[in-house]
Amino acid sequence: MKISQALIDEMVAHAREDLPNECCGMIGGRDGEATRVVRIENAAASPLRYEMDPQGQFDGLKEIEGAGDELIGIYHSHTRSAAY
C-alpha cells in the first residue's frame, strides 16, 4: 500500500488528540493507494485496546465506498503497549 505523508500526519494527529486512549480508524483508497483516512470513535475508550464504534464503522465504510474507494486498511495507536 502507498500512503502519502499527509495521511500519515493525519493519523498521528488523531492518535495525539485521543491520548491517553488508543485511536482507531479506516483507510480508504484504490489500486493499493490510500486516498483518505476516516476517524472512528474508540468505543472501548481505553489506553490498552480499541473497539470501533459499530455505527461509526458503518458510516465510515459508507463514506469510503461513496467516494468510489474501497477499504484498504484499518489503523489504531498503541499508547500503553508495544506494537505487534
Summary of the structure (lengths in Angstrom):
residues: 84
radius of gyration: 12.5
end to end distance: 18.8
largest distance: 35.7
contacts: 236
relative contact order: 0.25
helix: 31%
strand: 30%
